[in-house]
């Protein structure tokens, strides 16, 4: 097999690996609240999340186009080579694994964008490798979305609890109803996660196909959609129990009503961003939503120290994954690997 073809398939394999780590890294986003409130058993929650990750990725691209993929692909100001794409993915994978091991719900989206920046800078021998206007747009959406989740979830939780207290509903029936609704909101959140996050891997594979000359212009073929959707679904099923513990228990002790509120509002923010083509971090949004519902009850109910550690991980993610990608590109270049 020709060397370029081998390099292409290696790059696609690395992209699938990134998608898999994205799935198990971000599993907690959709299911931690449902598990902590006992709305779903851990295995049922993981299975539900995997199925709806798959459905969300395929349905969204089929009916609403790969708008998020197009936005991600615009990060680079240079025509990417296969080594650039592979280095970017390695930066994202490495940071996903580091934060997973530490139990920190950092952003796979940030990690891939950082990886593209680092690889682009290395390939261009300078900052001209990055389209900074596109990067600013991406970072803005990533920064704004968690506060939106916080505010939306806090407002919804306040309204919901007001209605419950106003109608003097008994706690036991309310909790049963809210746990049932959490199954639906878990599915919606998983659907939204697949719709937004799987498109990042689709972008990477499509960029690799363009670099190899297999595509004349950037577009996402159907087989890439299915492959990316399946990889993130399998990764989701593998689970990310360290992060589930952080989101489900360490930030805030959730109740069925607050858990449902966080999931519903978080999913709504993610879905809205997907429809207009903005990459957002499911991790950021749902964490902001969880903290929002906690703050709606009592500010001291939220463990702000844990939240501060998570925010620090968010801030560090782009430069850290960029540095890893830059080093990976330098190693490949030194070894004479080009493409």
C-alpha positions in Angstrom: 0.0 0.0 0.0 1.2 3.5 -0.8 2.8 5.4 2.0 0.3 8.3 1.8 -2.6 5.8 2.0 -1.1 4.1 5.1 -0.7 7.5 6.7 -4.3 8.4 5.9 -5.7 5.3 7.5 -3.4 5.8 10.6 -4.8 9.4 10.9 -8.4 8.1 10.6 -7.6 5.5 13.3 -6.2 8.2 15.6 -9.4 10.3 14.9 -11.6 7.3 15.9 -9.4 6.9 19.1 -10.0 10.6 19.9 -13.8 10.1 19.3 -13.7 7.1 21.6 -11.9 9.1 24.4 -14.4 11.9 23.8 -17.2 9.5 24.4 -16.0 7.9 27.6 -14.6 11.3 28.9 -17.9 13.0 28.4 -20.3 10.1 29.4 -20.6 11.8 32.8 -22.2 14.9 31.2 -25.4 13.1 30.3 -25.8 10.5 33.1 -24.1 11.6 36.3 -27.1 13.5 37.5 -29.5 10.7 36.7 -27.3 8.2 38.6 -26.7 10.4 41.6 -30.5 10.9 42.0 -31.1 7.2 41.4 -33.3 7.9 38.4 -31.3 5.3 36.4 -28.9 2.5 37.3 -25.4 3.1 36.2 -25.5 0.5 33.4 -28.9 1.6 32.2 -27.8 5.2 32.1 -24.6 4.4 30.1 -26.6 2.3 27.6 -29.1 5.1 27.1 -26.4 7.7 26.7 -24.6 5.5 24.1 -27.7 4.9 22.0 -28.7 8.6 21.9 -25.2 9.8 21.2 -25.3 7.6 18.1 -28.8 8.8 17.1 -27.9 12.5 17.8 -24.8 12.4 15.6 -26.4 10.8 12.6 -29.8 12.6 12.7 -28.3 16.1 13.1 -25.9 15.8 10.2 -28.4 14.1 8.0 -31.1 16.8 8.5 -29.3 19.9 9.6 -25.8 19.6 7.9 -22.4 19.4 9.5 -22.3 23.1 10.6 -20.1 22.4 13.7 -17.6 20.4 11.5 -17.3 23.4 9.1 -16.6 25.7 12.1 -14.0 23.4 13.5 -12.3 23.0 10.1 -12.0 26.8 9.9 -9.5 26.8 12.7 -6.5 26.3 10.4 -5.3 29.0 8.1 -3.1 26.6 6.1 -4.0 23.6 4.0 -3.6 20.8 6.5 -1.4 17.8 5.9 -2.1 14.4 7.4 0.7 14.9 10.0 -0.9 18.2 11.1 -4.3 16.5 11.6 -2.7 13.5 13.4 -0.7 15.8 15.7 -3.8 17.8 16.6 -5.7 14.6 17.4 -2.8 13.3 19.6 -2.8 16.6 21.5 -6.6 16.2 22.1 -6.3 12.5 23.1 -3.4 13.0 25.5 -5.2 15.8 27.3 -8.4 13.8 27.5 -6.6 11.0 29.1 -4.7 13.2 31.6 -7.9 15.0 32.7 -9.9 11.7 32.8 -7.2 10.2 35.1 -7.4 13.2 37.4 -11.3 13.0 37.3 -11.6 16.5 35.9 -14.5 17.2 33.5 -12.4 19.2 31.0 -13.5 19.9 27.4 -12.8 17.5 24.5 -13.8 20.4 22.3 -11.2 22.7 23.8 -8.6 19.9 23.5 -9.2 19.4 19.8 -9.2 23.1 19.0 -6.0 23.5 21.1 -4.5 20.6 19.2 -5.3 22.1 15.8 -3.8 25.4 17.0 -0.6 23.8 18.1 -0.2 21.6 15.0 -1.0 24.6 12.7 1.5 26.8 14.4 4.2 24.1 14.2 3.5 23.4 10.5 3.5 27.1 9.6 6.5 27.9 11.8 4.5 30.7 13.3 1.1 32.0 14.4 0.0 32.4 10.7 -1.0 28.8 10.8 -4.1 29.6 12.8 -7.1 31.6 11.5 -7.5 33.8 14.6 -10.9 35.3 13.7 -12.3 31.7 13.6 -10.6 30.8 16.9 -12.0 33.9 18.6 -15.5 32.9 17.5 -15.0 29.3 18.8 -13.6 30.4 22.1 -16.4 32.9 22.6 -19.0 30.2 22.2 -17.1 28.0 24.6 -16.8 30.8 27.2 -20.4 32.1 26.9 -22.2 28.7 26.9 -21.4 27.6 30.6 -22.8 30.9 32.0 -25.9 30.4 29.8 -26.3 27.0 31.2 -25.9 28.3 34.7 -28.5 31.1 34.3 -31.0 29.0 32.4 -30.8 26.1 34.9 -31.0 28.4 37.9 -34.0 30.2 36.5 -35.8 27.0 35.5 -35.1 25.4 38.9 -36.4 28.4 40.8 -39.6 28.4 38.7 -40.1 24.6 39.0 -39.6 24.7 42.8 -41.9 27.7 43.1 -44.7 25.7 41.3 -44.1 22.7 43.5 -44.2 24.7 46.7 -47.2 26.8 45.5 -49.2 23.7 44.7 -48.1 22.1 48.0 -47.1 18.9 46.2 -45.9 16.0 48.4 -42.2 15.2 48.1 -42.5 11.4 47.3 -44.8 11.8 44.2 -42.7 14.8 43.0 -39.5 12.8 43.2 -41.0 9.8 41.4 -42.2 12.1 38.6 -38.9 14.0 38.4 -37.0 10.7 38.2 -39.1 9.6 35.3 -38.6 12.9 33.6 -34.8 12.6 34.1 -34.8 9.5 31.8 -36.2 11.8 29.1 -33.8 14.6 29.8 -30.8 12.2 30.0 -31.8 11.0 26.5 -32.1 14.6 25.3 -28.7 15.6 26.7 -27.1 12.5 25.2 -28.7 13.3 21.8 -27.4 16.9 22.0 -23.9 15.6 23.0 -23.7 13.3 20.1 -25.0 16.0 17.7 -22.4 18.5 18.7 -19.3 16.5 19.8 -19.2 13.8 17.1 -19.0 16.6 14.5 -15.5 17.5 15.8 -14.2 14.1 14.8 -16.0 14.3 11.5 -14.2 17.5 10.9 -10.8 15.9 11.6 -11.4 12.9 9.3 -12.7 15.2 6.5 -9.6 17.4 6.8 -7.5 14.3 6.5 -9.3 13.2 3.4 -8.8 16.6 1.9 -5.1 16.5 2.8 -4.8 13.1 1.1 -6.5 14.3 -2.0 -9.5 11.9 -1.5 -11.9 14.9 -1.3 -11.7 17.9 -3.6 -13.1 20.2 -0.9 -14.1 20.0 2.7 -17.3 18.0 3.2 -18.4 15.2 5.5 -19.1 11.9 3.6 -21.9 9.6 5.0 -19.4 6.9 6.0 -17.5 9.4 8.1 -20.7 10.4 9.9 -21.6 6.8 10.7 -18.0 6.0 11.8 -17.8 9.0 14.1 -21.2 8.4 15.6 -20.4 4.8 16.3 -17.0 5.6 17.9 -18.4 8.2 20.3 -21.3 5.8 21.1 -18.9 3.0 21.9 -16.7 5.4 24.0 -19.8 6.5 25.9 -20.7 2.9 26.7 -17.2 2.4 28.0 -18.1 5.0 30.7 -16.1 7.6 32.5 -16.7 6.8 36.2 -14.1 9.1 37.6 -15.8 12.1 36.1 -19.3 10.8 36.9 -18.2 10.9 40.6 -17.1 14.6 40.2 -20.2 15.8 38.5 -22.7 13.7 40.2 -21.6 14.0 43.8 -18.6 16.3 44.4 -20.0 19.6 43.1 -23.5 19.4 44.6 -25.8 16.9 46.2 -28.6 16.7 43.6 -32.2 16.0 44.0 -34.5 14.7 41.2 -36.0 18.1 40.5 -32.6 19.9 40.4 -31.1 17.1 38.4 -33.8 17.2 35.8 -33.5 21.0 35.6 -29.8 20.9 35.0 -30.1 18.2 32.3 -33.0 19.9 30.4 -31.4 23.4 30.3 -28.0 22.1 29.6 -29.3 20.1 26.6 -31.3 23.0 25.4 -28.2 25.3 25.3 -26.1 22.6 23.5 -28.8 21.9 20.9 -29.3 25.6 20.1 -25.5 26.0 19.6 -25.4 22.9 17.3 -28.2 24.2 15.1 -26.3 27.5 14.4 -23.0 25.7 14.0 -21.2 26.7 17.2 -18.9 24.1 18.9 -19.6 24.1 22.6 -18.3 21.9 25.4 -21.0 19.6 26.8 -18.8 19.3 29.9 -18.8 23.0 30.4 -22.5 23.5 29.8 -23.7 20.7 32.1 -21.2 21.6 34.8 -22.5 25.2 34.6 -26.1 24.0 34.8 -25.4 21.8 37.8 -23.8 24.7 39.6 -26.7 26.9 38.5 -29.4 24.7 40.1 -27.3 24.5 43.3 -27.0 28.3 43.5 -30.7 28.6 42.9 -31.3 26.8 46.2 -28.4 28.1 48.3 -25.0 29.5 47.3 -23.3 27.4 50.0 -24.8 24.2 48.6 -22.3 24.3 45.8 -18.8 23.2 46.5 -17.1 26.1 44.8 -13.6 24.8 45.4 -14.3 21.8 43.2 -15.8 24.1 40.6 -12.7 26.4 40.7 -10.4 23.3 40.0 -12.6 22.5 37.0 -12.4 26.1 35.7 -8.7 26.0 36.0 -8.6 22.8 33.9 -10.7 24.5 31.3 -8.3 27.5 31.1 -5.3 25.3 30.8 -6.8 22.9 28.2 -6.2 24.8 25.0 -2.6 25.8 25.6 -1.8 22.3 27.1 -3.2 20.4 24.2 -1.6 22.9 21.7 1.8 22.2 23.3 1.3 18.4 23.1 0.3 18.7 19.4 3.2 21.0 18.7 5.6 18.5 20.2 4.0 15.6 18.3 4.4 17.5 15.0 8.0 18.3 15.8 8.7 14.6 16.6 7.0 13.5 13.3 8.9 16.1 11.4 12.2 15.1 12.9 11.5 11.5 12.0 11.0 12.5 8.4 7.2 11.8 8.5 5.4 14.2 6.2 2.1 14.3 4.5 
